[in-house]
Amino acid sequence: MIGLLRGKLLIKQPPDLMLDVNGVGYELQASMTTFYDLPELHTEVTLYTHFVVREDAQLLYGFSSQTERELFRQLLKVNGVGPKMALAIVSGMNPLEFRQVIHAGDITRLSRIPGVGKKTAERLVVELRDRLPQTDDSSNANLPAMSQPLAVPASEEAINALLALGYKPAQASQMIAAYENQGLSVEDMIRRALRASLN
């Protein structure tokens, strides 16, 4: 099991990134919450990881905190939730927000996440309410603060990231359209679009 990687950040194109660890390039997928915390390219970064082995692929997922990785793992235990849906969920809400939504039984907000229908949202509440603590115990789980992400407007990259999270092309384009002329970074456009879609 690969649990943690520390290396130079070579590529970051949401939700994909590549880390150079002692000359070996590791390809990972990361949540948008993690992307917001990534440093500039060619800077060293440490990520907690989760390794998924399927018949047709071996996939590595990266997270900036142990708390976020633990939420991802808890989501995978829910019947009908795979890595793609779990990544979409942790991209739309940080662990604290997700716990609050689960304990409030907010089916409507959960259903706004791509791929999460009403039945899946109800299943998330039922199965996770007793597993997730209501208090925030992640004070020691986050990594040290990192530098700001690239501030280059790239609406196409933002749309592609939303497509990778499960949004339909027309929906992704509409979500980003309101922010593409504001000089925002890719990560900021995605963050605002996700926030707007879930509220």
Residue pairs with C-beta under 8 A, 6 or more apart in sequence:
1 51
2 49
2 51
2 60
3 48
3 49
4 46
4 47
4 48
4 49
5 19
5 21
5 26
5 28
5 46
5 47
5 49
5 62
6 21
6 44
6 45
6 46
6 47
7 19
7 20
7 21
7 22
7 26
7 44
7 45
8 19
8 20
8 42
8 43
8 44
8 45
9 17
9 18
9 19
9 20
9 38
9 39
9 40
9 41
9 42
9 43
9 44
9 45
10 18
10 19
10 20
10 25
10 41
10 42
11 17
11 18
11 41
12 35
12 38
12 41
12 149
12 150
13 157
13 160
13 161
14 30
14 32
14 35
14 157
14 158
14 160
14 161
14 164
14 186
14 187
14 190
15 29
15 30
15 31
15 32
15 35
15 87
15 91
15 161
15 164
15 165
16 27
16 28
16 29
16 30
16 164
17 27
17 28
17 29
17 30
17 35
17 38
17 62
18 25
18 26
18 27
18 28
19 25
19 26
19 28
19 45
19 47
19 62
26 60
27 60
28 47
28 49
28 60
28 61
28 62
29 59
29 60
29 61
29 62
29 83
29 87
29 164
30 38
30 47
30 61
30 62
30 63
31 63
31 68
31 72
31 87
31 90
31 91
32 91
32 92
32 161
32 165
32 187
32 190
32 191
32 194
33 64
33 68
33 90
33 91
33 94
34 47
34 62
34 63
34 64
34 68
35 149
35 187
35 190
36 149
36 187
36 191
37 64
37 143
37 146
38 45
38 64
38 146
38 149
38 187
39 45
39 146
39 147
39 149
40 147
40 149
40 150
41 150
43 147
45 146
46 143
47 62
47 63
47 64
48 62
48 63
48 64
48 65
48 66
48 68
48 69
49 60
49 61
49 62
49 63
49 69
50 60
50 61
50 63
50 69
50 72
50 73
51 58
51 59
51 60
51 61
52 58
52 59
52 60
52 61
52 83
53 59
59 83
61 69
61 72
61 83
61 87
63 69
63 72
63 90
64 142
64 143
64 146
65 95
65 138
65 141
65 142
65 143
66 138
66 141
67 95
67 138
67 141
67 142
68 90
68 94
68 95
70 95
71 90
71 95
71 98
71 132
72 86
72 87
72 90
74 128
74 131
74 132
75 81
75 85
75 86
75 89
75 90
75 124
75 128
76 82
76 83
76 86
77 127
78 123
78 124
78 127
78 128
79 123
79 127
80 120
80 123
81 89
81 120
81 124
84 115
84 165
84 166
85 113
85 115
85 116
85 120
85 166
87 165
88 113
88 114
88 115
88 116
88 165
88 166
89 98
89 113
89 116
90 98
91 165
91 194
92 112
92 113
92 194
92 197
92 198
93 101
93 198
95 138
96 136
96 138
98 132
99 132
99 133
99 134
99 136
101 109
101 110
102 124
102 125
102 128
102 129
102 132
103 129
103 132
103 134
105 125
105 129
107 118
107 121
107 122
107 125
109 198
109 199
110 116
110 120
110 121
110 124
110 125
111 117
111 118
111 121
112 197
112 198
113 198
114 165
114 166
114 167
115 166
116 124
149 185
149 186
149 187
149 188
150 185
150 186
151 183
151 184
151 185
152 185
152 186
153 180
153 182
153 183
153 184
153 185
153 186
153 189
154 185
154 186
155 176
155 177
155 179
155 180
155 189
157 186
158 176
158 179
158 180
158 186
158 189
158 190
158 193
159 169
159 172
159 173
159 176
161 186
161 190
162 171
162 172
162 175
162 176
162 190
162 193
163 169
163 172
167 175
175 193
175 194
175 196
175 197
176 189
176 190
176 193
178 193
178 196
179 188
179 189
179 192
179 193
180 189
184 192
